[in-house]
Amino acid sequence: MNKTEFINQIAESADISKKAAGDALQGFMLAVEETVKKGDKLSLIGFGTFSASDRAARTCRNPQTGKEMKIPAKKVVKFKVGSKLAEAVK
């Protein structure tokens, strides 16, 4: 499913216009981004939790050349699935 199909499904499920569904989705994505960027967690009970985590720097090997490469440390976004969503997917 792509973003347009997702917006269409939201609009149909909530009985709202596609524009309103698109605006709501954009607002949700912005709220998740801002919350995680600040280092906070966003918990949606039953659905899941969005959070940020630090990934340490590491050394790996280029499989084509065999040369060692250094990968710098960075922040990554994590999503932990909630129990209700996990159960629905079974």
PyMOL Python script that loads the backbone (N, CA, C, O; Angstrom):
from pymol import cmd

cmd.read_pdbstr("""\
ATOM      1  N   MET A   1       0.852  -1.173   0.000  1.00  0.00           N
ATOM      2  CA  MET A   1       0.000   0.000   0.000  1.00  0.00           C
ATOM      3  C   MET A   1       0.894   1.231   0.000  1.00  0.00           C
ATOM      4  O   MET A   1       1.846   1.312   0.777  1.00  0.00           O
ATOM      5  N   ASN A   2       0.596   2.174  -0.856  1.00  0.00           N
ATOM      6  CA  ASN A   2       1.361   3.415  -0.861  1.00  0.00           C
ATOM      7  C   ASN A   2       0.603   4.510  -0.106  1.00  0.00           C
ATOM      8  O   ASN A   2      -0.492   4.274   0.406  1.00  0.00           O
ATOM      9  N   LYS A   3       1.191   5.705  -0.040  1.00  0.00           N
ATOM     10  CA  LYS A   3       0.613   6.789   0.756  1.00  0.00           C
ATOM     11  C   LYS A   3      -0.781   7.187   0.250  1.00  0.00           C
ATOM     12  O   LYS A   3      -1.687   7.417   1.051  1.00  0.00           O
ATOM     13  N   THR A   4      -0.953   7.269  -1.071  1.00  0.00           N
ATOM     14  CA  THR A   4      -2.245   7.653  -1.641  1.00  0.00           C
ATOM     15  C   THR A   4      -3.328   6.636  -1.301  1.00  0.00           C
ATOM     16  O   THR A   4      -4.447   7.005  -0.943  1.00  0.00           O
ATOM     17  N   GLU A   5      -2.991   5.362  -1.415  1.00  0.00           N
ATOM     18  CA  GLU A   5      -3.952   4.313  -1.074  1.00  0.00           C
ATOM     19  C   GLU A   5      -4.285   4.353   0.419  1.00  0.00           C
ATOM     20  O   GLU A   5      -5.428   4.120   0.814  1.00  0.00           O
ATOM     21  N   PHE A   6      -3.288   4.648   1.235  1.00  0.00           N
ATOM     22  CA  PHE A   6      -3.492   4.741   2.676  1.00  0.00           C
ATOM     23  C   PHE A   6      -4.429   5.901   3.007  1.00  0.00           C
ATOM     24  O   PHE A   6      -5.336   5.753   3.825  1.00  0.00           O
ATOM     25  N   ILE A   7      -4.212   7.047   2.378  1.00  0.00           N
ATOM     26  CA  ILE A   7      -5.085   8.212   2.583  1.00  0.00           C
ATOM     27  C   ILE A   7      -6.513   7.878   2.159  1.00  0.00           C
ATOM     28  O   ILE A   7      -7.465   8.234   2.854  1.00  0.00           O
ATOM     29  N   ASN A   8      -6.666   7.203   1.035  1.00  0.00           N
ATOM     30  CA  ASN A   8      -8.002   6.803   0.574  1.00  0.00           C
ATOM     31  C   ASN A   8      -8.688   5.891   1.588  1.00  0.00           C
ATOM     32  O   ASN A   8      -9.886   6.026   1.839  1.00  0.00           O
ATOM     33  N   GLN A   9      -7.930   4.965   2.167  1.00  0.00           N
ATOM     34  CA  GLN A   9      -8.508   4.056   3.164  1.00  0.00           C
ATOM     35  C   GLN A   9      -8.901   4.811   4.430  1.00  0.00           C
ATOM     36  O   GLN A   9      -9.953   4.542   5.010  1.00  0.00           O
ATOM     37  N   ILE A  10      -8.065   5.753   4.861  1.00  0.00           N
ATOM     38  CA  ILE A  10      -8.396   6.565   6.038  1.00  0.00           C
ATOM     39  C   ILE A  10      -9.670   7.355   5.783  1.00  0.00           C
ATOM     40  O   ILE A  10     -10.566   7.396   6.627  1.00  0.00           O
ATOM     41  N   ALA A  11      -9.746   7.984   4.613  1.00  0.00           N
ATOM     42  CA  ALA A  11     -10.917   8.792   4.270  1.00  0.00           C
ATOM     43  C   ALA A  11     -12.189   7.947   4.279  1.00  0.00           C
ATOM     44  O   ALA A  11     -13.226   8.375   4.786  1.00  0.00           O
ATOM     45  N   GLU A  12     -12.099   6.761   3.719  1.00  0.00           N
ATOM     46  CA  GLU A  12     -13.264   5.875   3.660  1.00  0.00           C
ATOM     47  C   GLU A  12     -13.652   5.374   5.051  1.00  0.00           C
ATOM     48  O   GLU A  12     -14.832   5.361   5.401  1.00  0.00           O
ATOM     49  N   SER A  13     -12.666   4.965   5.838  1.00  0.00           N
ATOM     50  CA  SER A  13     -12.938   4.434   7.186  1.00  0.00           C
ATOM     51  C   SER A  13     -13.514   5.489   8.113  1.00  0.00           C
ATOM     52  O   SER A  13     -14.413   5.198   8.902  1.00  0.00           O
ATOM     53  N   ALA A  14     -13.002   6.723   8.026  1.00  0.00           N
ATOM     54  CA  ALA A  14     -13.438   7.790   8.924  1.00  0.00           C
ATOM     55  C   ALA A  14     -14.582   8.614   8.336  1.00  0.00           C
ATOM     56  O   ALA A  14     -15.095   9.523   8.989  1.00  0.00           O
ATOM     57  N   ASP A  15     -14.980   8.298   7.105  1.00  0.00           N
ATOM     58  CA  ASP A  15     -16.049   9.025   6.407  1.00  0.00           C
ATOM     59  C   ASP A  15     -15.747  10.532   6.357  1.00  0.00           C
ATOM     60  O   ASP A  15     -16.583  11.369   6.698  1.00  0.00           O
ATOM     61  N   ILE A  16     -14.513  10.840   5.916  1.00  0.00           N
ATOM     62  CA  ILE A  16     -14.097  12.228   5.738  1.00  0.00           C
ATOM     63  C   ILE A  16     -13.527  12.385   4.329  1.00  0.00           C
ATOM     64  O   ILE A  16     -13.341  11.400   3.615  1.00  0.00           O
ATOM     65  N   SER A  17     -13.254  13.621   3.937  1.00  0.00           N
ATOM     66  CA  SER A  17     -12.708  13.858   2.603  1.00  0.00           C
ATOM     67  C   SER A  17     -11.267  13.367   2.518  1.00  0.00           C
ATOM     68  O   SER A  17     -10.591  13.195   3.532  1.00  0.00           O
ATOM     69  N   LYS A  18     -10.812  13.143   1.285  1.00  0.00           N
ATOM     70  CA  LYS A  18      -9.430  12.712   1.085  1.00  0.00           C
ATOM     71  C   LYS A  18      -8.464  13.803   1.526  1.00  0.00           C
ATOM     72  O   LYS A  18      -7.383  13.500   2.033  1.00  0.00           O
ATOM     73  N   LYS A  19      -8.833  15.061   1.343  1.00  0.00           N
ATOM     74  CA  LYS A  19      -7.972  16.171   1.757  1.00  0.00           C
ATOM     75  C   LYS A  19      -7.825  16.170   3.278  1.00  0.00           C
ATOM     76  O   LYS A  19      -6.721  16.332   3.798  1.00  0.00           O
ATOM     77  N   ALA A  20      -8.937  15.988   3.988  1.00  0.00           N
ATOM     78  CA  ALA A  20      -8.883  15.962   5.451  1.00  0.00           C
ATOM     79  C   ALA A  20      -8.060  14.765   5.934  1.00  0.00           C
ATOM     80  O   ALA A  20      -7.305  14.882   6.899  1.00  0.00           O
ATOM     81  N   ALA A  21      -8.202  13.621   5.270  1.00  0.00           N
ATOM     82  CA  ALA A  21      -7.425  12.435   5.640  1.00  0.00           C
ATOM     83  C   ALA A  21      -5.943  12.666   5.380  1.00  0.00           C
ATOM     84  O   ALA A  21      -5.100  12.267   6.183  1.00  0.00           O
ATOM     85  N   GLY A  22      -5.622  13.310   4.259  1.00  0.00           N
ATOM     86  CA  GLY A  22      -4.229  13.625   3.944  1.00  0.00           C
ATOM     87  C   GLY A  22      -3.629  14.582   4.949  1.00  0.00           C
ATOM     88  O   GLY A  22      -2.484  14.417   5.369  1.00  0.00           O
ATOM     89  N   ASP A  23      -4.411  15.597   5.341  1.00  0.00           N
ATOM     90  CA  ASP A  23      -3.951  16.557   6.349  1.00  0.00           C
ATOM     91  C   ASP A  23      -3.732  15.875   7.699  1.00  0.00           C
ATOM     92  O   ASP A  23      -2.760  16.167   8.395  1.00  0.00           O
ATOM     93  N   ALA A  24      -4.636  14.967   8.066  1.00  0.00           N
ATOM     94  CA  ALA A  24      -4.505  14.241   9.337  1.00  0.00           C
ATOM     95  C   ALA A  24      -3.260  13.359   9.320  1.00  0.00           C
ATOM     96  O   ALA A  24      -2.518  13.312  10.301  1.00  0.00           O
ATOM     97  N   LEU A  25      -3.031  12.666   8.217  1.00  0.00           N
ATOM     98  CA  LEU A  25      -1.846  11.817   8.109  1.00  0.00           C
ATOM     99  C   LEU A  25      -0.575  12.650   8.178  1.00  0.00           C
ATOM    100  O   LEU A  25       0.379  12.273   8.858  1.00  0.00           O
ATOM    101  N   GLN A  26      -0.555  13.770   7.487  1.00  0.00           N
ATOM    102  CA  GLN A  26       0.614  14.654   7.507  1.00  0.00           C
ATOM    103  C   GLN A  26       0.861  15.173   8.924  1.00  0.00           C
ATOM    104  O   GLN A  26       2.007  15.252   9.367  1.00  0.00           O
ATOM    105  N   GLY A  27      -0.204  15.522   9.626  1.00  0.00           N
ATOM    106  CA  GLY A  27      -0.083  15.975  11.012  1.00  0.00           C
ATOM    107  C   GLY A  27       0.465  14.888  11.916  1.00  0.00           C
ATOM    108  O   GLY A  27       1.302  15.155  12.778  1.00  0.00           O
ATOM    109  N   PHE A  28      -0.005  13.665  11.722  1.00  0.00           N
ATOM    110  CA  PHE A  28       0.483  12.536  12.508  1.00  0.00           C
ATOM    111  C   PHE A  28       1.970  12.311  12.267  1.00  0.00           C
ATOM    112  O   PHE A  28       2.736  12.140  13.216  1.00  0.00           O
ATOM    113  N   MET A  29       2.377  12.312  11.009  1.00  0.00           N
ATOM    114  CA  MET A  29       3.782  12.083  10.679  1.00  0.00           C
ATOM    115  C   MET A  29       4.673  13.187  11.247  1.00  0.00           C
ATOM    116  O   MET A  29       5.774  12.911  11.723  1.00  0.00           O
ATOM    117  N   LEU A  30       4.209  14.420  11.200  1.00  0.00           N
ATOM    118  CA  LEU A  30       4.966  15.544  11.745  1.00  0.00           C
ATOM    119  C   LEU A  30       5.081  15.432  13.268  1.00  0.00           C
ATOM    120  O   LEU A  30       6.139  15.707  13.835  1.00  0.00           O
ATOM    121  N   ALA A  31       4.001  15.031  13.923  1.00  0.00           N
ATOM    122  CA  ALA A  31       4.019  14.867  15.382  1.00  0.00           C
ATOM    123  C   ALA A  31       4.999  13.771  15.791  1.00  0.00           C
ATOM    124  O   ALA A  31       5.739  13.936  16.762  1.00  0.00           O
ATOM    125  N   VAL A  32       5.014  12.655  15.063  1.00  0.00           N
ATOM    126  CA  VAL A  32       5.955  11.572  15.356  1.00  0.00           C
ATOM    127  C   VAL A  32       7.383  12.078  15.164  1.00  0.00           C
ATOM    128  O   VAL A  32       8.244  11.852  16.014  1.00  0.00           O
ATOM    129  N   GLU A  33       7.630  12.760  14.054  1.00  0.00           N
ATOM    130  CA  GLU A  33       8.972  13.271  13.765  1.00  0.00           C
ATOM    131  C   GLU A  33       9.473  14.220  14.851  1.00  0.00           C
ATOM    132  O   GLU A  33      10.601  14.087  15.325  1.00  0.00           O
ATOM    133  N   GLU A  34       8.631  15.179  15.243  1.00  0.00           N
ATOM    134  CA  GLU A  34       9.035  16.167  16.248  1.00  0.00           C
ATOM    135  C   GLU A  34       9.269  15.519  17.617  1.00  0.00           C
ATOM    136  O   GLU A  34      10.212  15.876  18.324  1.00  0.00           O
ATOM    137  N   THR A  35       8.413  14.572  17.983  1.00  0.00           N
ATOM    138  CA  THR A  35       8.532  13.903  19.281  1.00  0.00           C
ATOM    139  C   THR A  35       9.815  13.087  19.356  1.00  0.00           C
ATOM    140  O   THR A  35      10.554  13.178  20.336  1.00  0.00           O
ATOM    141  N   VAL A  36      10.080  12.292  18.331  1.00  0.00           N
ATOM    142  CA  VAL A  36      11.263  11.438  18.322  1.00  0.00           C
ATOM    143  C   VAL A  36      12.532  12.281  18.202  1.00  0.00           C
ATOM    144  O   VAL A  36      13.561  11.943  18.788  1.00  0.00           O
ATOM    145  N   LYS A  37      12.461  13.366  17.453  1.00  0.00           N
ATOM    146  CA  LYS A  37      13.616  14.248  17.278  1.00  0.00           C
ATOM    147  C   LYS A  37      14.048  14.859  18.619  1.00  0.00           C
ATOM    148  O   LYS A  37      15.237  15.070  18.854  1.00  0.00           O
ATOM    149  N   LYS A  38      13.069  15.141  19.500  1.00  0.00           N
ATOM    150  CA  LYS A  38      13.366  15.688  20.826  1.00  0.00           C
ATOM    151  C   LYS A  38      13.922  14.629  21.770  1.00  0.00           C
ATOM    152  O   LYS A  38      14.418  14.958  22.847  1.00  0.00           O
ATOM    153  N   GLY A  39      13.844  13.373  21.376  1.00  0.00           N
ATOM    154  CA  GLY A  39      14.325  12.294  22.238  1.00  0.00           C
ATOM    155  C   GLY A  39      13.235  11.680  23.090  1.00  0.00           C
ATOM    156  O   GLY A  39      13.510  10.827  23.933  1.00  0.00           O
ATOM    157  N   ASP A  40      11.992  12.105  22.877  1.00  0.00           N
ATOM    158  CA  ASP A  40      10.869  11.551  23.634  1.00  0.00           C
ATOM    159  C   ASP A  40      10.309  10.324  22.923  1.00  0.00           C
ATOM    160  O   ASP A  40      10.643  10.056  21.769  1.00  0.00           O
ATOM    161  N   LYS A  41       9.464   9.593  23.615  1.00  0.00           N
ATOM    162  CA  LYS A  41       8.769   8.440  23.039  1.00  0.00           C
ATOM    163  C   LYS A  41       7.331   8.830  22.735  1.00  0.00           C
ATOM    164  O   LYS A  41       6.736   9.651  23.433  1.00  0.00           O
ATOM    165  N   LEU A  42       6.783   8.233  21.686  1.00  0.00           N
ATOM    166  CA  LEU A  42       5.366   8.400  21.370  1.00  0.00           C
ATOM    167  C   LEU A  42       4.731   7.027  21.473  1.00  0.00           C
ATOM    168  O   LEU A  42       4.980   6.155  20.641  1.00  0.00           O
ATOM    169  N   SER A  43       3.907   6.836  22.503  1.00  0.00           N
ATOM    170  CA  SER A  43       3.266   5.538  22.740  1.00  0.00           C
ATOM    171  C   SER A  43       1.801   5.599  22.359  1.00  0.00           C
ATOM    172  O   SER A  43       1.059   6.457  22.837  1.00  0.00           O
ATOM    173  N   LEU A  44       1.394   4.692  21.501  1.00  0.00           N
ATOM    174  CA  LEU A  44      -0.004   4.534  21.119  1.00  0.00           C
ATOM    175  C   LEU A  44      -0.411   3.155  21.625  1.00  0.00           C
ATOM    176  O   LEU A  44      -0.102   2.140  21.001  1.00  0.00           O
ATOM    177  N   ILE A  45      -1.106   3.126  22.756  1.00  0.00           N
ATOM    178  CA  ILE A  45      -1.446   1.874  23.433  1.00  0.00           C
ATOM    179  C   ILE A  45      -2.140   0.920  22.460  1.00  0.00           C
ATOM    180  O   ILE A  45      -3.116   1.279  21.801  1.00  0.00           O
ATOM    181  N   GLY A  46      -1.613  -0.305  22.387  1.00  0.00           N
ATOM    182  CA  GLY A  46      -2.166  -1.323  21.515  1.00  0.00           C
ATOM    183  C   GLY A  46      -1.584  -1.294  20.115  1.00  0.00           C
ATOM    184  O   GLY A  46      -1.598  -2.315  19.427  1.00  0.00           O
ATOM    185  N   PHE A  47      -1.069  -0.142  19.670  1.00  0.00           N
ATOM    186  CA  PHE A  47      -0.507  -0.022  18.320  1.00  0.00           C
ATOM    187  C   PHE A  47       1.001  -0.167  18.350  1.00  0.00           C
ATOM    188  O   PHE A  47       1.561  -1.025  17.668  1.00  0.00           O
ATOM    189  N   GLY A  48       1.671   0.680  19.150  1.00  0.00           N
ATOM    190  CA  GLY A  48       3.123   0.593  19.235  1.00  0.00           C
ATOM    191  C   GLY A  48       3.746   1.864  19.781  1.00  0.00           C
ATOM    192  O   GLY A  48       3.051   2.818  20.129  1.00  0.00           O
ATOM    193  N   THR A  49       5.073   1.857  19.849  1.00  0.00           N
ATOM    194  CA  THR A  49       5.827   2.980  20.395  1.00  0.00           C
ATOM    195  C   THR A  49       6.943   3.381  19.439  1.00  0.00           C
ATOM    196  O   THR A  49       7.725   2.543  18.988  1.00  0.00           O
ATOM    197  N   PHE A  50       7.003   4.677  19.137  1.00  0.00           N
ATOM    198  CA  PHE A  50       8.077   5.239  18.332  1.00  0.00           C
ATOM    199  C   PHE A  50       9.095   5.847  19.291  1.00  0.00           C
ATOM    200  O   PHE A  50       8.718   6.528  20.244  1.00  0.00           O
ATOM    201  N   SER A  51      10.392   5.604  19.044  1.00  0.00           N
ATOM    202  CA  SER A  51      11.437   6.188  19.888  1.00  0.00           C
ATOM    203  C   SER A  51      12.718   6.334  19.073  1.00  0.00           C
ATOM    204  O   SER A  51      12.832   5.798  17.970  1.00  0.00           O
ATOM    205  N   ALA A  52      13.679   7.068  19.634  1.00  0.00           N
ATOM    206  CA  ALA A  52      14.984   7.231  19.009  1.00  0.00           C
ATOM    207  C   ALA A  52      16.018   6.498  19.843  1.00  0.00           C
ATOM    208  O   ALA A  52      15.886   6.375  21.061  1.00  0.00           O
ATOM    209  N   SER A  53      17.045   6.017  19.167  1.00  0.00           N
ATOM    210  CA  SER A  53      18.106   5.287  19.844  1.00  0.00           C
ATOM    211  C   SER A  53      19.437   5.653  19.198  1.00  0.00           C
ATOM    212  O   SER A  53      19.491   5.988  18.015  1.00  0.00           O
ATOM    213  N   ASP A  54      20.506   5.586  19.982  1.00  0.00           N
ATOM    214  CA  ASP A  54      21.834   5.841  19.446  1.00  0.00           C
ATOM    215  C   ASP A  54      22.439   4.541  18.928  1.00  0.00           C
ATOM    216  O   ASP A  54      22.384   3.510  19.598  1.00  0.00           O
ATOM    217  N   ARG A  55      23.009   4.599  17.745  1.00  0.00           N
ATOM    218  CA  ARG A  55      23.720   3.449  17.188  1.00  0.00           C
ATOM    219  C   ARG A  55      25.206   3.781  17.228  1.00  0.00           C
ATOM    220  O   ARG A  55      25.627   4.814  16.706  1.00  0.00           O
ATOM    221  N   ALA A  56      25.989   2.926  17.834  1.00  0.00           N
ATOM    222  CA  ALA A  56      27.422   3.163  18.002  1.00  0.00           C
ATOM    223  C   ALA A  56      28.156   3.077  16.661  1.00  0.00           C
ATOM    224  O   ALA A  56      27.698   2.422  15.725  1.00  0.00           O
ATOM    225  N   ALA A  57      29.291   3.744  16.594  1.00  0.00           N
ATOM    226  CA  ALA A  57      30.143   3.646  15.409  1.00  0.00           C
ATOM    227  C   ALA A  57      30.679   2.219  15.322  1.00  0.00           C
ATOM    228  O   ALA A  57      30.867   1.555  16.342  1.00  0.00           O
ATOM    229  N   ARG A  58      30.921   1.759  14.113  1.00  0.00           N
ATOM    230  CA  ARG A  58      31.420   0.399  13.950  1.00  0.00           C
ATOM    231  C   ARG A  58      32.287   0.293  12.701  1.00  0.00           C
ATOM    232  O   ARG A  58      32.269   1.170  11.837  1.00  0.00           O
ATOM    233  N   THR A  59      33.026  -0.767  12.626  1.00  0.00           N
ATOM    234  CA  THR A  59      33.876  -1.030  11.473  1.00  0.00           C
ATOM    235  C   THR A  59      33.316  -2.243  10.752  1.00  0.00           C
ATOM    236  O   THR A  59      32.936  -3.233  11.376  1.00  0.00           O
ATOM    237  N   CYS A  60      33.269  -2.153   9.432  1.00  0.00           N
ATOM    238  CA  CYS A  60      32.804  -3.287   8.636  1.00  0.00           C
ATOM    239  C   CYS A  60      33.752  -3.470   7.459  1.00  0.00           C
ATOM    240  O   CYS A  60      34.706  -2.710   7.290  1.00  0.00           O
ATOM    241  N   ARG A  61      33.482  -4.470   6.663  1.00  0.00           N
ATOM    242  CA  ARG A  61      34.334  -4.770   5.526  1.00  0.00           C
ATOM    243  C   ARG A  61      33.512  -4.681   4.238  1.00  0.00           C
ATOM    244  O   ARG A  61      32.408  -5.219   4.154  1.00  0.00           O
ATOM    245  N   ASN A  62      34.070  -3.989   3.232  1.00  0.00           N
ATOM    246  CA  ASN A  62      33.433  -3.904   1.924  1.00  0.00           C
ATOM    247  C   ASN A  62      33.520  -5.289   1.279  1.00  0.00           C
ATOM    248  O   ASN A  62      34.622  -5.798   1.077  1.00  0.00           O
ATOM    249  N   PRO A  63      32.374  -5.913   0.950  1.00  0.00           N
ATOM    250  CA  PRO A  63      32.418  -7.278   0.417  1.00  0.00           C
ATOM    251  C   PRO A  63      33.084  -7.376  -0.959  1.00  0.00           C
ATOM    252  O   PRO A  63      33.589  -8.439  -1.321  1.00  0.00           O
ATOM    253  N   GLN A  64      33.093  -6.290  -1.724  1.00  0.00           N
ATOM    254  CA  GLN A  64      33.702  -6.336  -3.054  1.00  0.00           C
ATOM    255  C   GLN A  64      35.217  -6.218  -2.997  1.00  0.00           C
ATOM    256  O   GLN A  64      35.924  -6.923  -3.716  1.00  0.00           O
ATOM    257  N   THR A  65      35.722  -5.324  -2.139  1.00  0.00           N
ATOM    258  CA  THR A  65      37.156  -5.063  -2.101  1.00  0.00           C
ATOM    259  C   THR A  65      37.846  -5.674  -0.885  1.00  0.00           C
ATOM    260  O   THR A  65      39.065  -5.846  -0.894  1.00  0.00           O
ATOM    261  N   GLY A  66      37.103  -5.999   0.142  1.00  0.00           N
ATOM    262  CA  GLY A  66      37.683  -6.528   1.364  1.00  0.00           C
ATOM    263  C   GLY A  66      38.275  -5.443   2.256  1.00  0.00           C
ATOM    264  O   GLY A  66      38.793  -5.743   3.332  1.00  0.00           O
ATOM    265  N   LYS A  67      38.206  -4.201   1.826  1.00  0.00           N
ATOM    266  CA  LYS A  67      38.768  -3.079   2.580  1.00  0.00           C
ATOM    267  C   LYS A  67      37.864  -2.739   3.768  1.00  0.00           C
ATOM    268  O   LYS A  67      36.638  -2.767   3.656  1.00  0.00           O
ATOM    269  N   GLU A  68      38.489  -2.416   4.912  1.00  0.00           N
ATOM    270  CA  GLU A  68      37.714  -2.033   6.087  1.00  0.00           C
ATOM    271  C   GLU A  68      37.133  -0.638   5.906  1.00  0.00           C
ATOM    272  O   GLU A  68      37.772   0.248   5.339  1.00  0.00           O
ATOM    273  N   MET A  69      35.906  -0.457   6.399  1.00  0.00           N
ATOM    274  CA  MET A  69      35.228   0.834   6.328  1.00  0.00           C
ATOM    275  C   MET A  69      34.751   1.180   7.730  1.00  0.00           C
ATOM    276  O   MET A  69      34.398   0.299   8.514  1.00  0.00           O
ATOM    277  N   LYS A  70      34.744   2.466   8.035  1.00  0.00           N
ATOM    278  CA  LYS A  70      34.223   2.926   9.324  1.00  0.00           C
ATOM    279  C   LYS A  70      32.840   3.532   9.090  1.00  0.00           C
ATOM    280  O   LYS A  70      32.659   4.403   8.239  1.00  0.00           O
ATOM    281  N   ILE A  71      31.883   3.055   9.856  1.00  0.00           N
ATOM    282  CA  ILE A  71      30.521   3.592   9.796  1.00  0.00           C
ATOM    283  C   ILE A  71      30.342   4.455  11.037  1.00  0.00           C
ATOM    284  O   ILE A  71      30.485   3.962  12.156  1.00  0.00           O
ATOM    285  N   PRO A  72      30.028   5.744  10.853  1.00  0.00           N
ATOM    286  CA  PRO A  72      29.933   6.642  12.006  1.00  0.00           C
ATOM    287  C   PRO A  72      28.702   6.357  12.870  1.00  0.00           C
ATOM    288  O   PRO A  72      27.739   5.737  12.418  1.00  0.00           O
ATOM    289  N   ALA A  73      28.753   6.815  14.107  1.00  0.00           N
ATOM    290  CA  ALA A  73      27.614   6.704  15.022  1.00  0.00           C
ATOM    291  C   ALA A  73      26.484   7.590  14.512  1.00  0.00           C
ATOM    292  O   ALA A  73      26.726   8.614  13.872  1.00  0.00           O
ATOM    293  N   LYS A  74      25.250   7.191  14.800  1.00  0.00           N
ATOM    294  CA  LYS A  74      24.100   8.015  14.411  1.00  0.00           C
ATOM    295  C   LYS A  74      22.888   7.643  15.238  1.00  0.00           C
ATOM    296  O   LYS A  74      22.874   6.618  15.920  1.00  0.00           O
ATOM    297  N   LYS A  75      21.881   8.478  15.171  1.00  0.00           N
ATOM    298  CA  LYS A  75      20.599   8.201  15.832  1.00  0.00           C
ATOM    299  C   LYS A  75      19.703   7.478  14.831  1.00  0.00           C
ATOM    300  O   LYS A  75      19.696   7.803  13.644  1.00  0.00           O
ATOM    301  N   VAL A  76      18.953   6.504  15.317  1.00  0.00           N
ATOM    302  CA  VAL A  76      18.017   5.765  14.484  1.00  0.00           C
ATOM    303  C   VAL A  76      16.640   5.768  15.140  1.00  0.00           C
ATOM    304  O   VAL A  76      16.522   5.893  16.359  1.00  0.00           O
ATOM    305  N   VAL A  77      15.615   5.631  14.330  1.00  0.00           N
ATOM    306  CA  VAL A  77      14.238   5.575  14.826  1.00  0.00           C
ATOM    307  C   VAL A  77      13.861   4.110  15.017  1.00  0.00           C
ATOM    308  O   VAL A  77      14.132   3.265  14.164  1.00  0.00           O
ATOM    309  N   LYS A  78      13.231   3.831  16.150  1.00  0.00           N
ATOM    310  CA  LYS A  78      12.764   2.476  16.436  1.00  0.00           C
ATOM    311  C   LYS A  78      11.249   2.478  16.568  1.00  0.00           C
ATOM    312  O   LYS A  78      10.651   3.476  16.969  1.00  0.00           O
ATOM    313  N   PHE A  79      10.639   1.352  16.228  1.00  0.00           N
ATOM    314  CA  PHE A  79       9.213   1.156  16.424  1.00  0.00           C
ATOM    315  C   PHE A  79       9.023  -0.197  17.081  1.00  0.00           C
ATOM    316  O   PHE A  79       9.429  -1.224  16.539  1.00  0.00           O
ATOM    317  N   LYS A  80       8.402  -0.192  18.256  1.00  0.00           N
ATOM    318  CA  LYS A  80       8.094  -1.441  18.951  1.00  0.00           C
ATOM    319  C   LYS A  80       6.601  -1.688  18.832  1.00  0.00           C
ATOM    320  O   LYS A  80       5.792  -0.858  19.248  1.00  0.00           O
ATOM    321  N   VAL A  81       6.242  -2.814  18.271  1.00  0.00           N
ATOM    322  CA  VAL A  81       4.851  -3.148  18.011  1.00  0.00           C
ATOM    323  C   VAL A  81       4.094  -3.372  19.310  1.00  0.00           C
ATOM    324  O   VAL A  81       4.597  -4.015  20.232  1.00  0.00           O
ATOM    325  N   GLY A  82       2.869  -2.833  19.376  1.00  0.00           N
ATOM    326  CA  GLY A  82       2.003  -3.037  20.537  1.00  0.00           C
ATOM    327  C   GLY A  82       1.310  -4.383  20.474  1.00  0.00           C
ATOM    328  O   GLY A  82       1.247  -5.012  19.418  1.00  0.00           O
ATOM    329  N   SER A  83       0.796  -4.817  21.599  1.00  0.00           N
ATOM    330  CA  SER A  83       0.207  -6.164  21.699  1.00  0.00           C
ATOM    331  C   SER A  83      -1.015  -6.339  20.810  1.00  0.00           C
ATOM    332  O   SER A  83      -1.188  -7.395  20.201  1.00  0.00           O
ATOM    333  N   LYS A  84      -1.858  -5.330  20.728  1.00  0.00           N
ATOM    334  CA  LYS A  84      -3.080  -5.449  19.929  1.00  0.00           C
ATOM    335  C   LYS A  84      -2.754  -5.595  18.436  1.00  0.00           C
ATOM    336  O   LYS A  84      -3.366  -6.409  17.743  1.00  0.00           O
ATOM    337  N   LEU A  85      -1.796  -4.810  17.946  1.00  0.00           N
ATOM    338  CA  LEU A  85      -1.388  -4.899  16.549  1.00  0.00           C
ATOM    339  C   LEU A  85      -0.701  -6.233  16.280  1.00  0.00           C
ATOM    340  O   LEU A  85      -0.946  -6.856  15.247  1.00  0.00           O
ATOM    341  N   ALA A  86       0.145  -6.673  17.184  1.00  0.00           N
ATOM    342  CA  ALA A  86       0.840  -7.940  17.018  1.00  0.00           C
ATOM    343  C   ALA A  86      -0.160  -9.091  16.952  1.00  0.00           C
ATOM    344  O   ALA A  86      -0.007 -10.013  16.151  1.00  0.00           O
ATOM    345  N   GLU A  87      -1.177  -9.028  17.795  1.00  0.00           N
ATOM    346  CA  GLU A  87      -2.189 -10.081  17.810  1.00  0.00           C
ATOM    347  C   GLU A  87      -3.019 -10.062  16.531  1.00  0.00           C
ATOM    348  O   GLU A  87      -3.409 -11.120  16.036  1.00  0.00           O
ATOM    349  N   ALA A  88      -3.293  -8.883  15.993  1.00  0.00           N
ATOM    350  CA  ALA A  88      -4.091  -8.769  14.770  1.00  0.00           C
ATOM    351  C   ALA A  88      -3.369  -9.326  13.555  1.00  0.00           C
ATOM    352  O   ALA A  88      -4.010  -9.775  12.605  1.00  0.00           O
ATOM    353  N   VAL A  89      -2.059  -9.301  13.576  1.00  0.00           N
ATOM    354  CA  VAL A  89      -1.269  -9.761  12.434  1.00  0.00           C
ATOM    355  C   VAL A  89      -1.099 -11.270  12.432  1.00  0.00           C
ATOM    356  O   VAL A  89      -0.835 -11.855  11.381  1.00  0.00           O
ATOM    357  N   LYS A  90      -1.244 -11.911  13.576  1.00  0.00           N
ATOM    358  CA  LYS A  90      -1.057 -13.366  13.666  1.00  0.00           C
ATOM    359  C   LYS A  90      -1.910 -14.111  12.680  1.00  0.00           C
ATOM    360  O   LYS A  90      -1.868 -15.340  12.631  1.00  0.00           O
TER     361      LYS A  90
END
""", "prot")
cmd.dss("prot")
cmd.show_as("cartoon", "prot")
cmd.util.cbc("prot")
cmd.orient("prot")
